[in-house]
Amino acid sequence: MSIARTLHFSTHAELKNVIGQDLINDDNIAIIELVKNGIDAGARRVKLSFVEELVPGGPEKGPAILLEDDGSGMSADDVEHKWLNIAYSEKKDQQVKGRVLAGNKGVGRFACDRLGSKLDMYTQRRGEPLLHVEVDWTAFEGKKKVDDSIQKVDVSLTETTPDRMKEKVGQALRSKGTLLAITGLRQAWDRERLLSLKRTLQRFVNPIAAFDRGSVEITIEADSERDEDVLSEIHDRVNGPVANQVFDKLKFKTTYIHACLDESGTLLTTELFHEGQRIYRLVEDRNDFLPLKGADVVLHYMNTYKKAYFKRETGLHLVDFGSVMLFVKGYRVPPYGDRGNDWLGVDSRKAQANARNLGGRELLGIISIHGTDLRIVSNREGVVRDRAFGKLTSREGLFFSALTRLERFVVDGLKWDSVPEYVRRSLQAGKMPGEADMPAGEVYDESQELKRRRIAMDVLRIVGAAPSTTKQLEINSDILEALSREREQDVQELLEKFGAFDATAMGQDARLALGKVQLEFKRQKEELEKSRLDASRKGRQVQRLKTVARGYAEKNLNLERQVKTQQSEVMFSRLDSTTDREQLLLLHHQAGLYAQTAQNYLTKAIKELRRGDAEKVVELMAKALNSTTKAVKVSNFATKANFRTKTGDLTADIVQYVREYLLNVAKDGSAQNLRLSFSGDTAVSFPMRFKPIDIAIVIDNIAFNSEKSGATRLNVDFARVSDNELRLEFVDDGDGLSPEVQPPEKVFERGVTTTKGSGLGLYHVRETLKELRGSTIHIKEGEGAGFGLVIRLFK
């Protein structure tokens, strides 16, 4: 006879472990689940208490966790048919007072089992009896029989009074709400774990205000930590409200981008802000992000200053706080954005193009998904990787659409907001602008005006707007007005590109600014035409004046050439005539002094060698080598330089000196196998007081190192940063710095080398520059092939 029966699933008692301790595998996540339940019940206050004992001398021994909310509470029917109904949830698509509910799986209550072996729950609806639910989680464990169903394990529900509640747990509810008393804790909660919980809650609650018309106050109380809190910074205190205003504060300090889709998912609005001002606002028709209706992306670029501010504000390094976090319906989804979690692939992408792409160490952001149902996996660790998730995270997705626009502004417009090396070191040491040895404000390698002009000239590419999809485009008027200070022929092509946009799409301020640019160019043309007419009317008189002026100009030009030639000859001239015997003797005497000094150092080194002091030997040998080098330089001067060049201090144009030394002296010595070139402000003048021999030592050491690394070319770039600072950049095409030197700046320490050299060359260069009014040298960052050095000379 065939079998035909209707069957039903049964639930074994071990289900408690599967959806409790096994599924919710992190204590912080377990507490967040319980906090969510309170918020979903309409609570305005949620209080977490960690106590050494519920009631001194009471029935429950040992530490406990209390979680109290002032939400709506539960009736006996709610407890029986909803709270005890596994996987049942009435929260799907439900709202309380406009607030999106966080839970919808019906298993969050089992977070109590993760935290402790026993639960006493007190709950009360307004005007109804106070209820007490007792759950002994151990009663569900150790069940081996096939018919040991979860329904057979008793859970106690009784009516109680506030007095009896206070006798058992030490406090009573007000008119409504729920209190969970968890005992038999499975883990000890020391200060470190409590601070970790507080920081996790901070990241959890931060964006709630964006989705909630009312605020939710979450507080932590732990009496055992109050004494330690008194001695701690605010961000390192356990007790008190859980609040995180980091992102709000960053808006006033960082460069950040905000991209959001409307509720239809077809209209994308992107705004970029810098130093508190909006640079542009772009509204586009898009249909490639449809599954992400109402999605919102905010990304902050964290340069060296912003990282220092962040550390001062939070007590955490940015890398420890996290990077780009995901929030679904107002609540954070771990582990996205945790340290080391490259869920968006930004770090692997940066590794492919380090000089063009931002990585997790430069980014801090929030992705908020509100109108789209990204499904959180059952263990609360991430979301289901469905089509919507792909539209968010793929290289063509919404996140990278915002990131690439931020990168274009940061990399091309701000040049990474690079700061001087001495400022970088001070910030990393914990100093802030205005404190000891730090400028009062933020200092960058480039001026704001230079950045603004570069942004203006490349503004459309930075924005990345297509005329065919653009509905609105507003650009900061100050940026556009900067175009009037550029050459018309350079700007005309950009203005033509602006003309491709629909006139109604351009914002009013942008249209006015572009109009001012056109009017300025028109005014310049009119003035030029007027000048031409005036010149034509004056006719022959003007021509005569031009002829006279040309004669003066030619004379002046010849005089300038003669002066430059004489200046060059004064510094470096080939000795084609007879030498000055007295000056020759002076130079030979100077060389003898340096040689004698070297001999003295070597004698001392031999003595120290016999004593076995290796460190002292190396130090003396380095000094001897330095003196020997100076003696060689004097000899070079004797054969290459005119004897009127002083062997001591000299006040002269150091730009001209460096060029002439490389071309007339080093070219036949340290740089004889290098093709030399010059760039930057090659015509700039920078007179200062210096010792010619010291500068010769610096140049020769750099040139020698380039040759030893296989370089064939050496370029020197000149830039006058200010009245008192000159920047020299030496860049070659050699093998570059060996990866064995870590960190790279150790190359300036004595004895560090990856060639057959002594490891003293760059050490001598650094020490020589220090004596020149604190001038500095450091490795040029961002070099591809080859090797670069940056020297900053101060008057």
C-alpha positions in Angstrom: 0.0 0.0 0.0 1.4 3.4 -1.0 2.0 6.1 1.7 0.2 9.4 1.3 0.4 11.8 4.3 0.6 15.5 5.0 3.8 16.3 7.0 5.2 19.4 8.7 8.6 20.6 9.7 9.6 20.2 13.3 12.1 22.3 15.2 14.7 20.6 17.4 15.9 22.4 20.6 19.4 22.8 19.0 17.8 25.4 16.8 18.5 27.8 19.6 22.2 27.5 19.1 22.0 27.6 15.3 20.3 31.0 15.3 21.8 32.3 18.5 25.4 31.7 19.5 26.4 30.2 16.2 24.7 32.7 13.9 25.4 35.9 15.8 29.1 35.4 16.2 30.2 38.8 17.7 29.2 40.3 21.0 29.1 43.9 19.7 26.7 42.8 16.9 24.6 41.0 19.4 24.2 44.2 21.5 23.4 46.2 18.3 20.6 43.7 17.5 19.1 44.4 20.9 19.5 48.1 20.6 17.7 47.9 17.2 14.8 46.1 18.8 14.4 49.0 21.3 14.6 51.6 18.5 12.1 49.7 16.5 9.7 49.7 19.5 9.6 53.5 19.2 12.1 54.2 22.0 13.6 57.6 22.5 16.1 56.4 25.1 18.2 53.2 25.2 20.4 52.6 28.2 23.1 49.9 28.4 24.4 49.2 31.9 27.3 46.9 32.9 27.1 46.0 36.6 29.2 43.9 38.9 26.0 42.4 40.5 22.3 43.0 39.8 21.4 43.5 43.5 24.0 43.2 46.3 23.1 40.0 48.2 20.3 39.2 45.7 19.5 35.8 44.1 21.5 36.5 40.9 25.3 36.4 41.4 28.0 37.8 39.2 28.2 40.5 36.6 25.2 41.4 34.4 24.2 43.4 31.4 21.0 45.6 31.6 19.5 47.0 28.4 16.5 49.3 29.0 14.4 51.2 26.5 11.3 53.4 26.8 9.6 52.0 23.8 6.0 50.7 23.5 6.6 47.4 25.5 4.8 44.1 24.9 1.5 42.6 26.1 1.2 38.9 27.1 -0.2 38.1 23.6 2.8 39.9 22.0 5.2 37.7 24.1 3.5 34.5 23.3 2.6 34.9 19.6 5.3 37.3 18.4 8.4 37.3 20.7 8.4 33.5 21.2 7.5 32.9 17.5 10.9 32.1 15.9 11.5 34.0 12.6 8.2 35.9 12.9 8.6 39.6 12.3 6.0 42.2 11.9 8.6 44.8 11.0 8.8 44.1 7.2 7.9 47.3 5.4 6.6 48.8 8.6 7.4 52.2 10.0 7.0 53.7 13.5 6.5 57.5 13.5 8.2 57.8 10.1 11.2 55.7 11.2 12.3 52.8 9.0 12.5 49.6 11.1 15.8 47.8 11.2 14.9 44.2 12.0 12.9 41.9 9.8 14.2 38.4 10.4 12.7 37.6 13.8 15.9 36.2 15.2 17.5 39.2 16.9 16.1 38.2 20.3 18.5 35.2 20.3 21.3 37.8 20.7 20.6 37.5 24.4 21.9 33.9 24.2 25.1 35.1 22.7 25.8 37.4 25.6 24.7 35.2 28.7 23.2 32.0 29.8 20.1 33.5 31.4 17.6 36.2 30.5 15.1 38.0 32.7 12.9 40.3 30.5 10.5 42.8 32.0 8.1 44.5 29.7 5.0 46.7 30.0 2.6 48.4 27.7 1.1 51.7 28.9 -1.9 51.0 31.1 -1.3 47.2 31.2 0.3 44.8 33.7 4.1 44.5 34.1 5.3 41.1 32.7 8.3 39.0 33.6 9.7 36.5 31.1 12.4 34.1 32.3 14.6 32.2 29.8 17.3 29.7 30.9 19.2 29.2 27.6 21.0 26.2 29.1 17.7 24.3 29.2 17.8 24.1 25.4 21.2 22.5 25.4 22.3 18.9 25.6 19.2 17.6 23.9 20.0 14.4 22.0 16.6 12.7 21.3 15.0 13.2 18.0 11.8 14.4 19.6 13.5 17.0 21.8 11.7 19.8 20.0 12.2 23.4 21.0 8.5 23.7 21.9 9.0 21.3 24.8 11.4 23.6 26.7 9.5 25.7 29.2 9.7 29.5 29.2 8.1 31.3 32.2 5.8 34.2 31.7 4.3 35.9 34.9 2.7 39.1 36.0 4.8 41.0 38.5 5.1 44.3 40.3 7.7 47.1 40.2 8.7 46.3 43.8 9.4 42.6 43.0 11.2 43.7 39.8 13.4 46.1 41.8 14.2 43.4 44.4 15.5 41.1 41.6 17.3 43.5 39.1 17.8 46.6 41.2 15.5 49.0 39.2 12.0 49.2 37.8 10.5 50.4 34.5 8.6 53.6 34.3 5.1 53.5 32.8 6.2 51.5 29.7 9.1 49.9 27.9 11.3 46.8 28.2 14.3 45.9 30.3 16.6 42.9 29.5 18.7 41.6 32.4 21.3 39.2 31.1 23.3 37.1 33.6 25.7 34.2 33.4 27.8 36.3 31.0 29.8 34.3 28.5 32.6 36.9 28.2 34.2 39.4 30.7 33.7 43.1 29.7 36.9 44.9 30.5 37.6 48.5 29.6 39.1 47.7 26.2 36.0 45.7 25.2 33.6 48.4 26.4 35.5 51.1 24.4 35.3 48.8 21.4 31.5 48.4 21.9 31.1 52.2 22.2 33.0 52.9 19.0 30.9 50.2 17.2 27.7 51.8 18.5 29.0 55.3 17.4 29.5 54.0 13.8 26.1 52.4 14.0 24.1 55.4 15.1 25.8 58.2 13.2 23.5 58.4 10.1 20.1 57.7 11.9 19.2 61.4 11.9 19.1 61.2 8.1 16.1 58.8 8.2 14.5 59.6 11.6 12.4 62.6 12.5 13.3 62.1 16.2 16.6 61.5 17.8 17.4 58.3 19.8 19.7 58.7 22.8 21.9 55.7 23.5 24.0 55.8 26.7 26.4 53.4 28.3 26.9 53.1 32.1 29.7 51.2 33.8 30.4 52.3 37.3 33.6 50.3 37.5 35.1 52.6 34.8 34.2 56.0 36.1 37.5 56.6 37.9 39.4 55.8 34.8 37.1 58.0 32.7 38.0 61.1 34.8 41.6 60.7 33.7 40.8 60.1 30.1 40.1 62.2 27.0 36.4 62.5 26.0 36.8 60.1 23.1 38.3 57.5 25.5 35.6 57.5 28.1 33.2 54.6 28.5 30.4 56.2 30.4 28.1 58.7 28.7 26.0 59.2 25.6 27.0 57.4 22.4 27.4 60.1 19.7 29.5 60.5 16.6 29.7 63.9 15.0 32.8 63.1 13.0 31.1 63.3 9.6 29.3 66.5 10.3 32.5 68.2 11.5 34.4 66.9 8.5 32.1 68.8 6.2 33.6 72.1 7.3 37.2 70.9 6.8 37.6 68.4 4.0 37.2 68.1 0.3 34.2 65.9 -0.2 31.7 64.7 -2.8 28.0 64.0 -2.3 26.2 61.9 -4.9 22.5 60.9 -4.5 19.8 59.3 -6.7 16.2 60.4 -6.5 13.4 58.0 -5.6 13.0 57.0 -9.2 16.6 56.1 -9.5 17.0 58.0 -12.8 18.2 61.4 -11.6 21.7 61.7 -10.2 22.7 64.8 -8.3 26.5 65.3 -7.6 27.9 68.1 -5.5 31.6 68.7 -4.7 32.8 70.9 -1.8 36.2 72.3 -0.9 37.0 74.3 2.2 33.4 74.9 3.0 32.4 76.1 -0.5 30.6 74.2 -3.2 32.7 73.9 -6.3 30.0 72.5 -8.5 26.6 70.9 -8.6 25.6 68.6 -11.4 22.2 67.0 -12.1 22.1 64.2 -14.7 19.7 61.9 -16.3 20.9 58.4 -15.6 19.4 55.0 -16.1 22.4 52.8 -15.3 21.8 52.8 -11.5 18.1 52.0 -11.5 18.2 49.3 -8.8 19.6 51.9 -6.3 16.6 54.2 -5.9 17.3 56.8 -3.2 21.0 55.7 -2.7 23.3 58.3 -1.2 27.2 58.4 -1.3 29.3 60.8 0.7 33.1 60.6 0.3 35.7 62.7 2.2 39.3 63.1 0.9 41.5 63.0 4.0 44.8 64.7 3.4 47.6 65.0 5.9 46.0 67.8 7.8 42.6 66.1 7.9 44.0 62.9 9.2 45.7 64.8 12.0 42.4 66.6 12.9 40.6 63.3 12.9 43.2 61.7 15.3 42.8 64.7 17.6 39.0 64.5 17.5 38.5 60.8 17.9 41.7 59.4 19.4 41.9 57.0 16.6 44.1 56.8 13.5 41.9 57.0 10.4 43.0 53.5 9.3 41.7 52.1 12.7 38.4 53.9 12.4 37.6 52.5 9.0 37.0 53.7 5.5 33.8 53.6 3.5 30.9 52.2 5.5 27.5 50.8 4.3 24.2 51.7 5.9 21.0 50.0 4.9 17.8 51.8 6.0 19.7 53.9 8.5 21.7 51.2 10.2 25.3 50.2 9.6 26.1 46.8 8.0 29.3 45.3 9.3 32.0 44.4 8.3 31.9 46.9 5.4 34.3 49.7 6.1 36.1 48.0 9.0 39.9 48.2 9.1 41.4 45.9 6.4 38.0 45.3 4.7 38.5 46.3 1.1 35.0 45.5 0.1 34.9 48.1 -2.7 38.4 47.1 -4.0 39.7 50.7 -3.7 43.1 49.5 -2.3 43.7 46.9 -5.0 42.7 49.6 -7.6 45.2 52.1 -6.0 47.9 49.5 -6.3 47.4 49.4 -10.0 47.8 53.2 -10.4 49.2 54.7 -7.2 49.7 58.2 -8.6 46.1 58.6 -9.9 43.8 56.7 -7.6 42.7 57.3 -4.0 42.9 54.4 -1.5 41.3 53.5 1.8 43.9 55.4 3.7 42.8 58.7 2.0 39.0 58.1 2.1 36.3 58.3 4.8 32.7 57.9 3.7 29.1 56.6 4.0 27.0 54.8 1.5 23.4 55.0 2.5 20.8 52.7 0.9 17.3 53.7 1.8 14.8 53.0 -1.0 16.3 49.8 -2.2 16.0 46.5 -0.4 19.5 45.2 0.0 19.0 42.0 1.9 21.2 41.5 5.0 22.5 37.9 5.3 21.3 36.0 8.3 24.5 36.3 10.4 24.4 40.1 10.0 27.8 40.0 8.3 27.2 41.7 5.0 24.4 41.8 2.4 23.4 39.5 -0.4 25.4 40.1 -3.5 22.5 40.6 -5.9 22.1 42.9 -8.9 21.6 46.0 -6.8 24.8 45.3 -4.9 26.6 45.0 -8.2 25.3 48.3 -9.5 26.6 49.9 -6.3 30.1 48.3 -6.2 31.2 47.5 -9.8 33.7 49.7 -11.5 30.8 51.2 -13.5 28.6 51.5 -10.4 27.4 54.4 -8.4 30.3 54.4 -5.8 33.0 54.6 -8.5 31.1 57.2 -10.4 31.4 59.5 -7.3 35.0 58.4 -6.5 36.4 59.1 -10.0 35.0 62.6 -9.9 36.5 63.2 -6.5 39.8 61.9 -7.7 39.8 64.2 -10.8 39.4 67.2 -8.5 42.0 66.0 -5.9 44.7 64.7 -8.2 44.3 67.2 -11.1 42.9 70.2 -9.3 44.6 70.1 -5.9 47.7 68.2 -6.9 46.9 65.9 -3.9 47.0 69.0 -1.6 50.6 68.2 -0.9 52.2 69.8 2.2 55.9 70.6 2.9 57.8 67.7 4.4 58.6 69.5 7.7 54.8 70.1 8.2 54.0 66.5 7.4 56.5 65.3 10.1 55.0 67.7 12.7 51.5 66.6 11.9 52.4 63.0 12.2 54.0 63.8 15.6 50.6 65.0 16.8 51.1 68.8 16.4 48.3 71.0 15.1 48.4 74.3 13.2 49.1 77.2 15.6 50.9 75.0 18.1 54.7 74.9 18.7 56.8 75.0 15.5 53.7 74.9 13.3 52.2 77.8 11.2 48.9 79.2 12.4 47.0 78.0 9.4 47.3 75.2 6.9 50.3 75.5 4.6 50.5 73.8 1.2 53.2 73.6 -1.5 51.0 75.5 -3.9 49.0 78.7 -3.4 45.2 78.8 -3.5 45.4 81.1 -6.5 47.4 78.6 -8.5 45.0 75.8 -7.6 42.0 77.9 -8.6 43.5 78.8 -12.0 44.3 75.2 -12.8 40.8 74.0 -11.7 39.3 76.7 -13.9 41.2 75.7 -17.0 40.3 72.0 -16.6 36.9 72.4 -14.9 34.7 70.6 -17.4 37.0 67.5 -17.4 37.1 67.6 -13.6 33.3 67.7 -13.4 32.9 65.0 -16.1 29.6 66.3 -17.4 28.1 65.2 -20.7 25.9 67.8 -22.5 23.5 65.1 -23.6 22.6 63.9 -20.1 23.1 67.2 -18.1 19.9 68.8 -16.8 21.6 71.3 -14.5 25.2 72.4 -14.1 26.3 75.0 -11.5 30.0 75.9 -11.1 31.5 78.2 -8.4 31.6 81.7 -9.9 35.0 82.4 -8.4 36.4 79.5 -10.3 34.9 80.6 -13.6 35.9 84.3 -13.2 39.5 83.1 -12.8 39.4 82.3 -16.5 39.5 86.0 -17.3 43.1 86.1 -16.0 44.2 83.5 -18.6 45.0 84.1 -22.2 42.0 84.2 -24.5 43.4 81.6 -26.9 43.8 79.2 -24.0 40.3 79.8 -22.7 38.4 80.0 -26.0 38.2 76.2 -26.5 36.8 75.8 -23.0 34.2 78.4 -23.6 33.1 76.6 -26.8 32.7 73.4 -24.8 30.4 75.3 -22.4 28.4 76.4 -25.4 27.5 72.7 -26.1 25.4 72.6 -22.9 21.7 73.6 -23.0 21.4 77.2 -21.9 18.7 76.3 -19.4 21.0 73.7 -17.8 23.6 76.2 -16.7 23.0 77.8 -13.3 22.4 81.5 -13.1 25.7 82.2 -11.3 27.6 80.2 -13.9 26.0 82.1 -16.7 26.8 85.4 -15.1 30.5 84.4 -14.5 31.0 83.2 -18.0 29.4 86.4 -19.3 31.9 88.4 -17.2 34.8 86.4 -18.8 33.4 87.1 -22.3 33.0 90.8 -21.4 36.6 91.0 -20.1 38.0 89.5 -23.3 35.8 91.9 -25.3 37.2 94.8 -23.3 40.7 93.7 -23.8 40.1 93.5 -27.6 38.6 96.9 -27.6 41.5 98.4 -25.7 43.9 96.7 -28.1 42.1 98.0 -31.2 42.1 101.5 -29.6 45.8 101.3 -29.1 46.3 100.2 -32.7 44.3 103.2 -34.0 46.2 105.6 -31.8 49.5 104.2 -33.1 48.2 104.6 -36.7 47.3 108.2 -36.1 50.6 109.1 -34.7 52.3 107.5 -37.7 55.9 108.5 -38.3 56.3 110.1 -34.9 55.6 106.7 -33.3 57.9 105.0 -35.8 60.7 107.4 -34.9 60.1 106.7 -31.3 60.2 103.0 -32.0 63.5 103.4 -33.9 65.0 105.3 -31.0 63.6 102.8 -28.5 65.0 99.9 -30.6 68.4 101.4 -30.5 68.2 101.8 -26.7 66.9 98.3 -26.5 69.7 96.9 -28.5 72.2 98.7 -26.4 70.5 97.6 -23.2 70.5 94.0 -24.5 74.1 94.1 -25.3 74.9 95.6 -21.9 72.8 92.8 -20.2 74.7 90.2 -22.2 78.0 91.7 -21.2 77.0 91.8 -17.6 75.8 88.2 -17.7 79.0 87.1 -19.4 81.1 88.9 -16.9 79.1 87.4 -14.0 79.7 84.0 -15.5 83.3 84.7 -16.0 83.6 85.8 -12.4 82.2 82.6 -11.2 83.4 80.0 -13.7 85.7 80.9 -16.6 88.1 78.7 -18.6 91.6 79.7 -17.9 92.8 80.9 -21.3 95.0 83.6 -20.0 97.8 83.9 -17.5 96.8 83.0 -13.9 97.1 85.2 -10.8 100.0 83.8 -8.9 98.8 85.1 -5.5 95.3 83.7 -5.9 96.8 80.3 -7.1 98.9 80.2 -3.9 95.9 81.0 -1.8 93.9 78.2 -3.3 96.8 75.7 -2.9 97.1 76.9 0.7 93.4 76.3 1.3 93.7 72.8 -0.2 96.6 72.1 2.1 94.5 73.1 5.2 91.8 70.7 4.2 94.3 67.9 3.5 95.9 68.5 7.0 92.5 68.4 8.6 91.8 65.1 6.8 95.1 63.7 8.1 94.3 64.7 11.7 90.9 62.9 11.5 92.6 59.8 10.0 95.2 59.8 12.8 92.5 59.9 15.4 90.6 57.1 13.5 93.6 54.8 13.7 93.8 55.3 17.5 90.1 54.6 17.9 90.5 51.5 15.7 93.0 50.1 18.1 90.7 50.8 21.0 87.9 48.8 19.2 85.4 51.7 19.0 84.0 51.0 15.5 81.3 53.7 15.7 83.8 56.4 16.5 86.1 55.2 13.7 83.2 55.5 11.2 82.5 59.0 12.4 86.1 60.2 12.1 86.5 58.6 8.7 83.4 60.4 7.5 84.9 63.8 8.6 88.2 62.9 6.9 86.4 62.1 3.7 84.5 65.4 3.9 87.7 67.4 4.3 89.3 65.4 1.4 86.3 66.2 -0.7 86.8 69.9 0.0 90.4 69.7 -0.9 89.4 68.2 -4.3 86.9 71.0 -4.8 89.6 73.6 -4.2 91.8 71.9 -6.8 88.9 72.0 -9.2 88.5 75.7 -8.6 92.2 76.1 -9.2 91.9 74.7 -12.7 88.3 75.6 -13.7 87.4 78.8 -11.8 88.7 82.3 -11.9 90.7 83.0 -8.8 88.5 86.0 -7.8 85.9 83.4 -6.7 86.1 83.3 -2.9 87.0 80.2 -1.0 84.9 81.4 2.0 81.4 82.8 2.1 80.0 84.5 -1.0 76.8 86.5 -1.7 75.7 85.7 -5.2 72.8 84.3 -7.3 72.8 80.7 -6.4 70.6 79.7 -9.4 73.3 81.0 -11.7 76.0 79.4 -9.6 74.3 75.9 -9.8 73.8 76.2 -13.6 77.4 77.4 -14.2 78.9 74.8 -11.9 77.1 71.9 -13.5 78.0 73.2 -17.1 81.6 74.3 -16.5 82.9 72.1 -13.6 80.8 69.1 -12.9 80.4 68.4 -16.6 84.1 67.4 -16.8 83.9 65.5 -13.5 81.1 64.1 -11.5 78.5 64.6 -14.3 80.7 63.8 -17.3 78.5 60.9 -18.4 75.2 62.7 -17.9 73.1 64.8 -20.3 72.2 67.9 -18.2 68.9 69.8 -18.6 67.1 72.6 -16.7 63.5 73.4 -16.3 61.1 75.5 -14.2 62.0 79.1 -13.4 65.4 79.0 -15.0 65.6 82.8 -15.4 64.7 83.4 -11.8 67.3 85.1 -9.5 67.9 84.1 -5.9 70.8 85.9 -4.3 71.9 84.5 -1.0 75.1 84.0 1.1 76.8 80.6 0.8 80.1 78.8 0.6 80.8 77.8 -3.1 82.6 74.7 -2.0 79.6 73.5 0.1 77.3 73.8 -2.9 79.9 72.1 -5.1 79.9 69.1 -2.6 76.1 68.9 -2.7 76.0 68.9 -6.5 78.8 66.5 -7.1 77.4 63.9 -4.6 74.0 64.0 -6.3 75.6 63.7 -9.8 77.9 60.8 -8.7 74.9 58.9 -7.2 73.0 59.4 -10.5 75.9 58.0 -12.5 76.4 55.0 -10.2 72.6 54.2 -10.5 73.0 53.9 -14.3 71.4 57.3 -15.2 72.1 58.9 -18.5 70.1 62.2 -17.9 69.9 64.6 -15.0 67.4 67.4 -14.9 67.4 70.3 -12.4 64.1 72.2 -11.9 64.2 75.6 -10.3 61.2 77.1 -8.4 61.2 80.2 -6.3 58.6 79.3 -3.6 58.8 82.7 -1.8 61.1 85.6 -1.2 63.1 83.5 1.2 62.8 80.0 -0.3 64.2 78.3 -3.4 63.2 74.8 -4.3 65.6 72.6 -6.4 64.5 69.3 -7.8 67.1 66.9 -9.1 65.6 64.0 -11.2 67.5 61.3 -13.1 66.5 58.3 -15.2 68.6 55.7 -13.3 67.5 52.6 -11.5 65.9 54.5 -8.6 66.1 53.7 -4.9 66.5 50.1 -4.0 63.4 48.6 -2.2 65.9 47.3 0.4 66.1 50.9 1.9 63.1 51.1 4.2 61.9 53.6 5.0 63.3 55.5 2.0 64.4 58.5 4.0 67.0 56.3 5.7 69.1 56.9 2.6 70.3 60.1 4.2 71.7 58.3 7.3 75.4 57.6 7.6 76.5 54.3 6.1 73.2 53.5 4.3 73.9 52.5 0.7 72.8 49.9 -1.9 75.8 50.4 -4.2 79.5 49.9 -3.7 79.9 53.4 -2.2 80.6 54.3 1.4 77.1 55.4 2.2 78.4 58.9 3.2 77.5 60.9 0.1 73.9 61.8 0.8 74.7 62.0 4.6 77.3 64.7 3.8 74.7 66.5 1.6 72.1 66.6 4.3 74.6 67.7 7.0 76.0 70.4 4.7 72.5 71.8 3.9 71.6 71.8 7.6 74.4 74.4 8.2 73.0 76.5 5.4 70.2 78.2 7.5 68.4 74.9 8.1 68.0 74.0 4.4 66.6 70.6 3.8 66.7 67.6 1.4 64.2 64.8 1.0 63.1 62.2 -1.6 60.8 63.5 -4.3 57.5 61.6 -4.0 55.5 60.1 -6.8 58.5 59.4 -9.1 58.1 56.5 -11.5 61.3 55.3 -13.1 64.5 57.0 -11.8 65.2 58.9 -8.6 64.4 62.4 -7.5 65.6 64.7 -4.7 64.1 68.0 -3.5 66.3 70.6 -1.9 64.7 73.6 -0.1 67.2 76.5 0.3 66.4 79.3 2.8 68.0 82.7 3.0 
